[in-house]
Amino acid sequence: MTPATTAKTAAAAPRELIKELNGVDWLQLAETWGLKLLAAVVIFLVGRWLARRLSVGLDRVMGRAGVDVTLGGFLRNIAYAVMLVLVLMTALTALGVPTTSMFAILGAAGLAVGLALKDSLSNIASGVMLIVLRPFRTGDHVVAAGQEGTVLEIRVFQTRLRAFDHRVIILPNSEITTAPIINFSTLPLRCMDVTVGVGYDDDLQKARDVLLRIAEQEPLIETDPAPAVRVVNLGESSVDLVLQAFAKNANYLDARSRVIEAVRNQLIEQGLNIPYPQRDLHVYHSDANGRPIADLLLRGIADDGDLPAKTPAS
């Protein structure tokens, strides 16, 4: 027997011994599955690296194309998740796992999870609608689901607003998409309506001229469109006029406050009245029988012959 044959026989002896002891060729099993496992691990690691690089590249491309930051981040995360799922399925296929049955299991599990988390899925769908359709963007002044504030962040599940008193309002996306949305930042200008009441005896033309002069002299008020004054109502104690003027969104609150202050001061200086509701109150006091107390007091201080006696009702 040659030395090579002797070495080959010596190497095969432990293998045959293991096979005889367990009834399974463990070495062959380790060789086969070890290679598959190594291939699956390599595919997963390389695929995950490629998915991350591609998602980052997609984010850069969308940034150069001028895509909104929120929309770009959302699409990047979705693309990375889809590529990661494909990489995982490829790795399982290399490992020898039947992906057809796995897809069936995942479909059944997804249906169960979807039924259990329908509210959360509704928020996700609404978040996708808000990000894709973009009824508002980060930094816009909006009224959404009855809450007013500045949009801080649009997430997949929730949207965060900052109120003017610096409260943070967190709204579920499903409530936003099912309610009216008012966006004050879509257009560059915002119209203010300042309602002013003057007396019925006052000169309406003079009041109109005063209001227009206030709007024209205010530097925060835009000249195009031009301010206008209209009579809108004949009230109980006043004739109501509305001053309509436009200001930029950033200047709206300051402009409105200054205009209202100037209206009050200028109307008083020009001798115009700003009526306020008045009521005359008449109080009647009666005794237990319903007779006015004033008659009883008057009868008590008068002579018997001054006031005729009243016959009580039978």
Residue, then its C-alpha position, 0 to 999 in steps of 0.5 A: m500500500t502506497p503512502a497516499t493510499t494509506a493517508k486517504t484510508a486514514a482520513a476516511a476512517p473517522r468519516e466512516l466511523i461517524k456515519e456508522l455511529n449516527g446513520v448520517d453523513w454529517l461531514q457531507l451535510a456540513e459541507t453542503w449546508g455550510l456552503k449554502l449558509l455562507a452564500a446566504v450570509v454573503i448575499f445578505l451582507v452585500g445586498r444590505w450594503l448595496a441597498r443602503r448605498l442605493s437609497v442614499g444615492l436616490d436621496r441625493v438625486m431627489g435633492r438635486a431634483g428639488v423634491d421636498v425634504t419630507l417626501g424625499g426622506f419617505l421615498r428613501n426609507i420605502a426604497y430601502a425597505v423594499m430592497l432589503v426585503l428582496v435581499l432577504m428573499t434572495a438569501l433565503t433562496a440561496l439557503g434552500v428555503p422555499t420562498t413560495s410557502m414563505f410568501a404564503i405565510l407572510g401573506a396570512a400573517g400580514l392579513a392578521v396584522g392588518l386586521a389587528l392594526k387597522d387604525s395604525l395602517s389608516n394613519i400610515a395610508s393618510g401619512v402617505m397621502l399627506i406626503v405625496l399630495r402635500p396639502f401643507r409643508t413643514g413651516d406652513h401655518v395651518v388649521a388641521a383637525g380643528q387645531e391651529g399652528t405651524v407644521l413642525e414635521i410630517r411623519v408616517f403615523q403622526t403630524r406635529l404642530r407648534a401652537f402660537d403659545h409654543r405647545v406641541i400638538i401631535l395629530p394622527n394623520s387619519e384625523i387630518t385627512t378626514a377633516p378640512i385643512i386650512n393652509f394660510s401659507t399657500l398664497p403669499l398674501r392674507c386678507m384681514d377683515v376688521t369690522v367697525g360699528v359707527g352710530y346711525d347719526d354718524d357720516l358713513q362717508k367720513a367713517r369710510d374715508v378714515l378707515l381707508r386712510i388708516a390702511e393706506q398709511e400703515p406700511l405693513i398693508e399691501t397696496d395691491p390689492a387695494p384696501a376696501v371698505r364696505v357696509v355689511n350690516l345694520g345692527e341694533s345700535s350701529v352701522d357695521l363696516v368692514l375694512q378689507a386689507f391684505a398683508k404678507n403672511a409673516n406680517y399679518l398678526d402685527a398688521r392686524s393689531r396695528v390697524i385695529e388700534a389705529v381704527r379705535n384712536q382715529l374714530i374717536e379723534q374724528g368725533l365718530n361714535i363706536p356704539y355699544p349695546q345698552r339695555d334699560l332694566h325695569v324691576y317690579h317688586s310685589d308682595a305675596n298676593g301679587r300687589p305692587i309694593a309701590d302701591l302699598l307704600l303709597r297707600g301707607i303714607a296717604d290719607d284714607g280719602d286720598l286713594p280709593a279703596k280696592t275691593p279684593a277679587s272674589 
